[in-house]
Amino acid sequence: MNNWFRLGDFVIDSLKGITPRYVDNSSIIVLNQKCIRNNRIDYSFSRFHDPNKTFNESKILRIGDLLFNSTGQGTAGRCAFVSELPDDKKVITDSHILIIRIDDYYLSNSFNYSLFKEEKFIQSFMDGSTGQGELDKLRLFNMEFRLPNEKRRKNICDFIHQIDQKIELNNQINTELESLAKLVYDYWFVQFDFPMSASDAAALGKPELEGKPYKASGGKMVFNEMLKREIPEGWEVIPLSSKATFANGKGISKNEFRKDGRYKVFGSNGKTGRSDKQLFNKPVIIVGRVGANYGAVNYSADPCWVSDNAITAQSLEEYSFWWILITLRQIEYSSIAGGSAQPLITQGKLKNLFIPAPEINCLLKLFDSFVNPLFQRIEVCKNENQELAELRDWLLPMLMNGQVTVEDAYEKVEKKLGMVAEDNQIYELFKNDTYLQKSQASASRKNAPKQAMILALAIDAHSKVSRNLYRTKGEKLIEVIEKHLSKEFGRVAKKMAAGPAAFKHLVTNVEPLATKNDWFTVESKPTSSDRISYKYVKGSNFNAFLKRAQFEFKSDILEVNRIIHLFVNVETTKKAEIIATTYSGWNNLIIRDVKITNESIVDEARENWHKSKLKISRAEFKEGIKWLRSNNLIPKGNGKEVR
């Protein structure tokens, strides 16, 4: 049975954003009203605030905040929920956004779902007669909703979050796949290290160079007067019009848009809606031609409509489509834009851009065979995301009013949620590409042995009291020692669910190094809670490495051992996470020169951390502060801020 909940009864704070001073780039992101649409936060419309202009830090967004556009007819009332925040930036809002803070993540999210359902009604809550009227906060706070009980709220929010996580994972995969395609493009068509042909290798008198990087292997280069640069011998300089046809899109009226239309409609900034009309039935590239989004390059592999504020390009040969797409994304459009009132790009400018290209199309065909599977996988992810979003939006109202149980909903999306995210066959294409391997290798591993030494000292200390050291606890210990003693282990800790951690550095650099040298190994096994634990086990060279560690840290060995023994006596992983998170949150505040109080430390370590930390009470974090103080582990502001 659902109970009635009045929004205002649970609001612990409500505040407006700031009047920002915009800069080109900084560590502070500013959200504006354009960023809040369809119950999502779109960072593509955000800007940056000048960090030299101070503001009340309570206005920094926290996970669990509700955001409302608060001014302007037609925009006021749009809402969104802060489910996550960037790791490396602070996020604030401008003064046209209302921030509502509720001290319960799942209750706040449940209100968000219900408020979004009533968004059109809320948009009528305007105080003032002009188009710049204010959202009536009193009417908003008086709204009441029937919400599920606490357990069901949590289950529903977790279920929806899993769908959103899957969508985000697909987006990340697509970003990575596009980066791979661009990497190959840059390697072949910018640096000219494409695979050398048999004829080129024979011309050099070195047939064994076939397949090796052309320029790096001594392939002949010639100076081109038009481009004022060297290009491979035998290549030509051609206008883009010799590889693609260009045309402007066509206008489409508002009444021709359909919410469930068969075809996507694209404008200068990407997809703008759907319609039952189509303009193109073959793959097309879309280049924004006017206004703020001029030069934005998108594409559609499916039939679509393109509006008249974009230029379209279609390849003359099917195998050169992806090559043209990435080429168009390389152009510095500000150098060819005209227009007085706003930037404008014309077909003529694009058609007459000259680029280097291989005279024989074999290389373009080979490039297509490399990148086409990547873009095919991207399309699979895009289509899956659309299906998941539609399922989510269809199920959510029924979950909230009890028509459908979470268990029933899981059955409907289980197949989608369980789909394999990555297609390993794609990466088989690149396994012999030495350039790609080198570019993806770690930039530096020189400090990994030092981190392994601290772990060895900790493994030894735990073993003396018949205990084992596990990966997560070890990572918490590393964080505190690295910061407290101002060491450098080559890691960049991030705000993660498990506290401050740099697991990627640990599992790709430190642990493989320890295993290779048989200092210690990692033993994994399932636990009773269906998780996997990772225990460190001494190797045959452990004792010799331990002596090396004691020598390496001889000047700090007493303090290193003191901190290690403090952690030996920490009996649970949860407590170790609270201690390390509290330490790093406290250290962050010192780095930022923020006034230190118990409340500000808990805010940083709990509210401003990963949302999973909201499941830990403020009292437990205060116990962490007490533990640090009683054991003389007061942060000093050393190292880098954990973001």
ChimeraX attribute file (.defattr): number of C-alpha atoms within 10 A of each C-alpha:
attribute: neighborCount
match mode: 1-to-1
recipient: residues
	/A:1	8
	/A:2	13
	/A:3	10
	/A:4	11
	/A:5	17
	/A:6	15
	/A:7	19
	/A:8	19
	/A:9	11
	/A:10	16
	/A:11	15
	/A:12	10
	/A:13	13
	/A:14	16
	/A:15	14
	/A:16	18
	/A:17	22
	/A:18	19
	/A:19	13
	/A:20	19
	/A:21	15
	/A:22	16
	/A:23	12
	/A:24	8
	/A:25	12
	/A:26	14
	/A:27	13
	/A:28	20
	/A:29	21
	/A:30	24
	/A:31	25
	/A:32	21
	/A:33	25
	/A:34	15
	/A:35	19
	/A:36	23
	/A:37	14
	/A:38	12
	/A:39	20
	/A:40	15
	/A:41	22
	/A:42	16
	/A:43	14
	/A:44	9
	/A:45	13
	/A:46	18
	/A:47	19
	/A:48	20
	/A:49	27
	/A:50	16
	/A:51	15
	/A:52	7
	/A:53	9
	/A:54	11
	/A:55	14
	/A:56	8
	/A:57	10
	/A:58	13
	/A:59	17
	/A:60	18
	/A:61	23
	/A:62	25
	/A:63	21
	/A:64	25
	/A:65	24
	/A:66	23
	/A:67	28
	/A:68	22
	/A:69	27
	/A:70	27
	/A:71	23
	/A:72	18
	/A:73	18
	/A:74	14
	/A:75	19
	/A:76	27
	/A:77	31
	/A:78	25
	/A:79	27
	/A:80	24
	/A:81	24
	/A:82	20
	/A:83	18
	/A:84	16
	/A:85	17
	/A:86	10
	/A:87	13
	/A:88	13
	/A:89	12
	/A:90	20
	/A:91	19
	/A:92	27
	/A:93	27
	/A:94	19
	/A:95	19
	/A:96	21
	/A:97	26
	/A:98	23
	/A:99	25
	/A:100	23
	/A:101	21
	/A:102	21
	/A:103	15
	/A:104	15
	/A:105	21
	/A:106	22
	/A:107	21
	/A:108	22
	/A:109	23
	/A:110	22
	/A:111	21
	/A:112	21
	/A:113	19
	/A:114	17
	/A:115	24
	/A:116	18
	/A:117	14
	/A:118	13
	/A:119	17
	/A:120	15
	/A:121	11
	/A:122	20
	/A:123	20
	/A:124	14
	/A:125	20
	/A:126	23
	/A:127	13
	/A:128	11
	/A:129	9
	/A:130	10
	/A:131	11
	/A:132	16
	/A:133	16
	/A:134	20
	/A:135	27
	/A:136	19
	/A:137	15
	/A:138	10
	/A:139	12
	/A:140	16
	/A:141	15
	/A:142	13
	/A:143	14
	/A:144	17
	/A:145	16
	/A:146	16
	/A:147	20
	/A:148	22
	/A:149	12
	/A:150	11
	/A:151	9
	/A:152	18
	/A:153	19
	/A:154	16
	/A:155	17
	/A:156	22
	/A:157	20
	/A:158	14
	/A:159	18
	/A:160	19
	/A:161	14
	/A:162	13
	/A:163	21
	/A:164	18
	/A:165	13
	/A:166	21
	/A:167	21
	/A:168	13
	/A:169	16
	/A:170	21
	/A:171	16
	/A:172	13
	/A:173	17
	/A:174	21
	/A:175	12
	/A:176	14
	/A:177	21
	/A:178	16
	/A:179	13
	/A:180	18
	/A:181	22
	/A:182	20
	/A:183	16
	/A:184	20
	/A:185	21
	/A:186	17
	/A:187	17
	/A:188	18
	/A:189	23
	/A:190	13
	/A:191	14
	/A:192	20
	/A:193	23
	/A:194	22
	/A:195	19
	/A:196	21
	/A:197	18
	/A:198	15
	/A:199	12
	/A:200	19
	/A:201	20
	/A:202	13
	/A:203	12
	/A:204	14
	/A:205	10
	/A:206	12
	/A:207	15
	/A:208	10
	/A:209	20
	/A:210	17
	/A:211	17
	/A:212	19
	/A:213	22
	/A:214	23
	/A:215	18
	/A:216	11
	/A:217	16
	/A:218	14
	/A:219	19
	/A:220	15
	/A:221	16
	/A:222	12
	/A:223	12
	/A:224	16
	/A:225	8
	/A:226	9
	/A:227	12
	/A:228	8
	/A:229	10
	/A:230	14
	/A:231	23
	/A:232	20
	/A:233	15
	/A:234	13
	/A:235	15
	/A:236	15
	/A:237	16
	/A:238	16
	/A:239	15
	/A:240	22
	/A:241	18
	/A:242	12
	/A:243	19
	/A:244	18
	/A:245	14
	/A:246	21
	/A:247	16
	/A:248	19
	/A:249	23
	/A:250	14
	/A:251	13
	/A:252	15
	/A:253	7
	/A:254	8
	/A:255	7
	/A:256	11
	/A:257	18
	/A:258	16
	/A:259	9
	/A:260	11
	/A:261	14
	/A:262	14
	/A:263	21
	/A:264	23
	/A:265	25
	/A:266	25
	/A:267	25
	/A:268	26
	/A:269	20
	/A:270	20
	/A:271	16
	/A:272	13
	/A:273	16
	/A:274	20
	/A:275	20
	/A:276	16
	/A:277	18
	/A:278	15
	/A:279	14
	/A:280	18
	/A:281	13
	/A:282	11
	/A:283	17
	/A:284	23
	/A:285	23
	/A:286	31
	/A:287	31
	/A:288	26
	/A:289	28
	/A:290	22
	/A:291	16
	/A:292	13
	/A:293	18
	/A:294	22
	/A:295	27
	/A:296	19
	/A:297	22
	/A:298	20
	/A:299	19
	/A:300	21
	/A:301	14
	/A:302	14
	/A:303	17
	/A:304	24
	/A:305	27
	/A:306	29
	/A:307	21
	/A:308	19
	/A:309	23
	/A:310	31
	/A:311	27
	/A:312	24
	/A:313	28
	/A:314	22
	/A:315	22
	/A:316	13
	/A:317	11
	/A:318	11
	/A:319	18
	/A:320	18
	/A:321	22
	/A:322	22
	/A:323	21
	/A:324	18
	/A:325	20
	/A:326	16
	/A:327	16
	/A:328	21
	/A:329	15
	/A:330	12
	/A:331	13
	/A:332	10
	/A:333	19
	/A:334	12
	/A:335	8
	/A:336	15
	/A:337	18
	/A:338	15
	/A:339	11
	/A:340	7
	/A:341	7
	/A:342	11
	/A:343	18
	/A:344	21
	/A:345	24
	/A:346	18
	/A:347	17
	/A:348	11
	/A:349	13
	/A:350	20
	/A:351	18
	/A:352	13
	/A:353	14
	/A:354	16
	/A:355	14
	/A:356	18
	/A:357	19
	/A:358	17
	/A:359	14
	/A:360	11
	/A:361	13
	/A:362	12
	/A:363	18
	/A:364	19
	/A:365	15
	/A:366	13
	/A:367	21
	/A:368	19
	/A:369	13
	/A:370	18
	/A:371	21
	/A:372	17
	/A:373	18
	/A:374	23
	/A:375	17
	/A:376	13
	/A:377	19
	/A:378	20
	/A:379	16
	/A:380	12
	/A:381	22
	/A:382	16
	/A:383	12
	/A:384	18
	/A:385	21
	/A:386	12
	/A:387	14
	/A:388	19
	/A:389	16
	/A:390	11
	/A:391	16
	/A:392	18
	/A:393	11
	/A:394	11
	/A:395	19
	/A:396	22
	/A:397	15
	/A:398	14
	/A:399	20
	/A:400	22
	/A:401	14
	/A:402	15
	/A:403	11
	/A:404	14
	/A:405	16
	/A:406	21
	/A:407	11
	/A:408	13
	/A:409	19
	/A:410	15
	/A:411	10
	/A:412	13
	/A:413	15
	/A:414	12
	/A:415	10
	/A:416	17
	/A:417	18
	/A:418	9
	/A:419	10
	/A:420	9
	/A:421	13
	/A:422	15
	/A:423	11
	/A:424	9
	/A:425	10
	/A:426	17
	/A:427	15
	/A:428	10
	/A:429	14
	/A:430	15
	/A:431	10
	/A:432	10
	/A:433	15
	/A:434	12
	/A:435	14
	/A:436	15
	/A:437	12
	/A:438	10
	/A:439	10
	/A:440	9
	/A:441	10
	/A:442	11
	/A:443	9
	/A:444	10
	/A:445	16
	/A:446	10
	/A:447	15
	/A:448	22
	/A:449	19
	/A:450	18
	/A:451	23
	/A:452	24
	/A:453	23
	/A:454	25
	/A:455	27
	/A:456	27
	/A:457	20
	/A:458	24
	/A:459	25
	/A:460	20
	/A:461	19
	/A:462	18
	/A:463	14
	/A:464	10
	/A:465	10
	/A:466	8
	/A:467	14
	/A:468	17
	/A:469	21
	/A:470	19
	/A:471	22
	/A:472	20
	/A:473	21
	/A:474	21
	/A:475	23
	/A:476	25
	/A:477	23
	/A:478	25
	/A:479	23
	/A:480	22
	/A:481	20
	/A:482	18
	/A:483	20
	/A:484	22
	/A:485	15
	/A:486	14
	/A:487	16
	/A:488	15
	/A:489	20
	/A:490	20
	/A:491	22
	/A:492	18
	/A:493	20
	/A:494	19
	/A:495	23
	/A:496	19
	/A:497	14
	/A:498	21
	/A:499	30
	/A:500	29
	/A:501	24
	/A:502	19
	/A:503	18
	/A:504	12
	/A:505	18
	/A:506	19
	/A:507	13
	/A:508	14
	/A:509	22
	/A:510	24
	/A:511	22
	/A:512	16
	/A:513	19
	/A:514	24
	/A:515	15
	/A:516	10
	/A:517	14
	/A:518	16
	/A:519	22
	/A:520	25
	/A:521	20
	/A:522	18
	/A:523	13
	/A:524	13
	/A:525	10
	/A:526	10
	/A:527	9
	/A:528	6
	/A:529	6
	/A:530	8
	/A:531	8
	/A:532	12
	/A:533	14
	/A:534	15
	/A:535	17
	/A:536	19
	/A:537	19
	/A:538	18
	/A:539	16
	/A:540	11
	/A:541	13
	/A:542	22
	/A:543	15
	/A:544	10
	/A:545	22
	/A:546	21
	/A:547	13
	/A:548	13
	/A:549	21
	/A:550	18
	/A:551	12
	/A:552	14
	/A:553	15
	/A:554	11
	/A:555	10
	/A:556	12
	/A:557	15
	/A:558	11
	/A:559	14
	/A:560	20
	/A:561	16
	/A:562	12
	/A:563	19
	/A:564	25
	/A:565	14
	/A:566	11
	/A:567	22
	/A:568	23
	/A:569	12
	/A:570	14
	/A:571	11
	/A:572	11
	/A:573	16
	/A:574	15
	/A:575	17
	/A:576	24
	/A:577	23
	/A:578	25
	/A:579	28
	/A:580	27
	/A:581	32
	/A:582	28
	/A:583	26
	/A:584	31
	/A:585	28
	/A:586	26
	/A:587	27
	/A:588	24
	/A:589	19
	/A:590	17
	/A:591	16
	/A:592	10
	/A:593	10
	/A:594	13
	/A:595	9
	/A:596	12
	/A:597	11
	/A:598	13
	/A:599	12
	/A:600	17
	/A:601	26
	/A:602	24
	/A:603	19
	/A:604	19
	/A:605	28
	/A:606	26
	/A:607	22
	/A:608	23
	/A:609	27
	/A:610	22
	/A:611	21
	/A:612	15
	/A:613	22
	/A:614	19
	/A:615	11
	/A:616	13
	/A:617	11
	/A:618	18
	/A:619	10
	/A:620	14
	/A:621	24
	/A:622	18
	/A:623	15
	/A:624	22
	/A:625	21
	/A:626	14
	/A:627	15
	/A:628	17
	/A:629	12
	/A:630	10
	/A:631	11
	/A:632	10
	/A:633	15
	/A:634	15
	/A:635	22
	/A:636	16
	/A:637	19
	/A:638	17
	/A:639	17
	/A:640	14
	/A:641	20
	/A:642	20
	/A:643	20
